[in-house]
Amino acid sequence: MSQPTPHPVVVALGEQPADAALAFAVDEARRRGCGVHLLHVVHALPQGPEMVLVQSVDVEAIGRRSLREALDLCRGMAGETIPVTGRLLLGTVVHELVDAVADLEAARMVVLQHRDLSRVRRLVSRSTTSGLAARLHVPLVSVPTGWVAPPDDAAPGLVTAGVDVPHRSDAVLRAAVDAARARGARLELVHSWSLPGLHDDPSLARVHGESIAVQEAEEIRDRLVELGLDLDGLEVEVRTPQSPAAERLVEASEASSLLVVGKHDPMVPLGSHVGPVAGAVLREAQCPVMLVDPHRPG
């Protein structure tokens, strides 16, 4: 369905409508001056005499129809200035998506739509997100159902980023600064922390807490300088609250146009590549969430 443009915003389609993910992708492509490329994987089962319910040709026909409908919707959102292309894939979802993204010329990001699902279906959906997070090196964006792109004349928004250990958060800081600058938005960098249980004295806890907050904020500002990021004209605020990280970021999502968080960096290959904080944010956030590979080069 025509050749995708270089550096496209990729949308991974599922079984359900993806209008919010398409709207985010079009908004991002318009901002970046690139195209949108849709990928729809039809989960093809092995065929044989015992497989009598659905023939592969029927599954493929349904997939092509779904892809055409998504292309029509996306092109209606994009207008004539943003090229929209698509590709149908047959096989297992994660494997085919990863290979298809690798075949593209430097995809900017992969966009998925997050839906409110039953517990069982959420486990299946989460496995797709986790599988992509484990194997993709480009940013992965989860857009909640119901999200609407801001109008062109909307006031500058807010990009919020969760910063873990500053010297291991380079990719998050780069992505957050880039996203805020592209949007003309304010940038809020959040590093949550807690005191050990030994600090039972309220006055001692307050003194130590204030010291920790100041020190962590200075480390983040120093890291921004060390990375040589262009902060000219960009309003940046560093917050170091004493609160659970996931809770603080979900709360921040209510006022943010984008949340940027780092993927979990497991010690062994079989560990989760989403992590508990990012997992909670993906599940509960009210705005799009960008998962960034901590090892992605700048």
HUGINOR-V360869 format. One record per pair of residues at least 12 apart in sequence whose C-alpha atoms are under 8 Angstrom apart, sorted by the first residue. I is the first residue (numbers start at 1). J is the second residue. Records with the same first field share a line. If there is no record, write none. Layout:
I: J  J
//
This chain:
1: 85  86  87
2: 85  86
3: 85
4: 35  36  37  83  84  85  86  104
5: 34  35  36  83  105
6: 34  35  104  105  106  107
7: 34  35  104  105  106  107  108
8: 29  34  35  36  37  105  106  107  108  109
9: 25  28  29  34  35  36  37  107  108  109  110  111
10: 25  36  37  38  39  101  107  108  109  110  111
11: 25  36  37  38  39  110  111  112
12: 38  39  40  97  110  111  112
13: 38  39  40  41  112  113
14: 40  41
17: 70
18: 70  112  113  145
19: 73  145
20: 113  143  144  145  146  147  148
21: 111  112  113  142  143  144  145
22: 74
23: 74  77  148  149
24: 143  148  149
25: 111
26: 74  77  78  82
27: 149
29: 82
30: 82
31: 182  183
32: 182
33: 82
34: 82  83
35: 82  83  84  85
36: 82  83  84  85
37: 84  85  86  87
38: 67  71  84  85  86  87
39: 86  87  88  89  97  100
40: 63  67  86  87  88  89
41: 63  88  89  90  91  92  93  96  97
42: 59  60  63  88  89  90  91  92  93
43: 90  91  92  93
44: 56  59  90  91  92
45: 91
60: 90
63: 88
64: 88
67: 86  87  88
71: 84  85  86
93: 128
94: 128  131  132
97: 132
98: 132  135  136
107: 138
108: 138  139
109: 138  139  140  141
110: 138  139  140  141
111: 140  141  142  143
112: 140  141  142  143
113: 142  143  144  145
114: 142  143  144  145  282  283
115: 144  145
116: 145
130: 272  273  274
133: 263  273  274  291  293
134: 272  273  274
137: 292  293  296
138: 292  293  296
139: 290  291  292  293
140: 290  291  292
141: 288  289  290  291
142: 282  288  289  290
143: 287  288  289
144: 285  286  287  288
147: 286  287  288
156: 183  184  185  186
157: 183  184  185  186  256  257
158: 180  185  186  187  188  255  256  257  258
159: 176  179  180  185  186  187  188  256  257  258  259  260
160: 176  187  188  189  190  249  252  253  256  258  259  260
161: 173  176  187  188  189  190  259  260  261
162: 189  190  191  245  249  259  260  261  262
163: 189  190  191  261  262
164: 191  192
166: 219  220  223
167: 223
168: 294
169: 262  294
170: 223  227  294
171: 262  292  293  294  295  296  297  298
172: 260  261  262  292  294
173: 224
174: 229  298
175: 260  292
176: 260
177: 229  231
180: 234
181: 234
184: 234
185: 234  235
186: 234  235  236
187: 234  235  236  237
188: 236  237  238  239
189: 236  237  238  239
190: 238  239  240  241  249
191: 216  217  238  239  240  241  245
192: 240  241  242  243  244  245  248
193: 240  241  242  243  244  245
194: 242  243  244
195: 209
209: 242
213: 240  241  242
214: 240
216: 240
217: 238  239  240
220: 238
221: 238
245: 277
246: 277  278  280  281
249: 281  285
250: 281  284  285  286
251: 285
253: 285  286  287
254: 285  286  287
256: 287
257: 287  288
258: 287  288  289  290
259: 287  288  289  290
260: 289  290  291  292
261: 278  289  290  291  292
262: 278  291  292  293  294
263: 275  278  291  292  293  294
264: 278  294
265: 294
278: 291
//
